[in-house]
Amino acid sequence: MDEIILKLKTPEECIRFADKYTELVQQARRRAIELRALSHNNESEVETELLKALYAYEEVLTKKNQRRTRASRTWQMINRHGIIGAAERAVNRKIEATGYKVLVEIGMQDLTFESVIVHFPEAFNHEVVTRAKMRLEELRKI
């Protein structure tokens, strides 16, 4: 057992440590996602936010596959249509509730293409924004 854990003297200290550790882990994951997104030469804030959503999705894939996993098909779509076009197309796909559930588990439910589209409606087609709102409602019910 790690020395830090052995220094904890009461069950309450252990629980407080675990809560704090969990919070720090979530913050570290978010920071890693943010740094990955910022490593691209993004032209706008919406592009940065969409890349954060993509990297959060890769975290979901990694957790699901138990090894680092890249969203290869999504990256291909980005290369063909740009990040905004890829996000618009992704919103028209079948809902992947499992991925959303994992994002909720790791405290990143705000990092979805749908959430970004709803937050930046002026950057997207009106129909896409409406679809994103509907999908978010469906996901919240799951």
N, C-alpha and C positions, 0 to 999 in steps of 0.2 A: 504494500500500500504506500502511496506517496506520503512524504514527510509532512506536507501541508495538511493533509487529511488527518494524520495521526496527532497533530497539534490541536485539533478540535476536541473540546472537552465535554460538550453536552449535545443531546439530540437537537436542541434548538439551534445551536451553532452550526450543526451539520446542515439543517434545513435552510438557514439563512445563507450559508455558503453555496448550497446547491441553487437557490433562487438567484443569487448574484451571478454565479457562474453561467447559468442558463441565459440570463440577460446579456452578459458579456459575449457569449457565443453568438447570440442573435445579432448583436451589434457588429461583431467581427465579420459575420457572413454578409451583412448588408454593406459593410465597408469594402469587402473584397469585390462584391458585385459592382459597387459604385466605381471602384478603381478600374475594373475591367472596362466598364462602359466609357469612362473618361479617357481611356487609352486610345480611343478612336478619335479621328478628327471630325467631330460632329458639327454640323452647321447650325443646329438649333437645340433648344432645351428638350423639345419633344423627341428628337432623335436620341438624345442621351437617355431619356426616360424609357423609350422603347428598348434600347439596348440593355438597360437594367432589367427590364422584364424578360428579355431573352436570356440573360445570364442567370436570372432567378429560375427560369424554366430549366436551364442546364443543371442547376443545383437539384431540382426535382428529379431529373433523369439520372443524375449521379446517385442520389439516394435510392432510387428505385432499382438501379442496376448494380449498386454496391461497388462502383468503380467510376472514375471520372468519365463522363459521357458528354459529347458535343452534340448539339442540335443540328446535325448535318443538313437535313432537308430544309430547315428554316434558314440556315446560312446560304444555301443555294438559292432559295427564294429571294433573300435580301440581295444577293449578287445580281439576280435577274431584274428585280422590280424596285429595289431600294428598300430601306427600312420601313418607310410609311406604307408603301405598296404591299410589302410582305405582311405587315400588321393588319392591313385591311383584308387581305386574303385569309389570314389566320382566323379572323373573327367570323368568317363565313364557313369555317370547318365545323365538324362535329365537336360538341363540348367534351373536354377531357376532365371529368369530375375528379379523377384520381390525382391529377397534377394540381388542381386547385386545392384539394384537401391537404396535400403535402405542403403547399405554400401556406395554408392556414396553420398547420402544425408548427412550421418554422417561423411563424409571425411575419410572413411576407405576402399576405393576400392582396396587398395593394400593388404588387409587382406583377401585373398581368397586362397583356396588350389591351384588354377591355378597359381596365382601370385607367390606363394612360389615354386611351381614345376619349373616354368620358371626361377626363381632366383637361384635355386639349381639343375640344370639339372643333375649333376653328381650323385645325390642321387636316381635318378629314371630311370625307363626303358625308352628308346628312344621314343617308341610309345606313352607313357604317356606324355612325354614332348611335343611332336608334337600335341597331342590332347589338352593339356592345352593351348598351343599357339593359336590354332584354336578357342577354347572356349573364350579366352580373346578377340580375334578379334570380335567374334559374340556378346559378351556382350557389347563391346564398341560401336557397331553399334546401340544397343537398346536405 
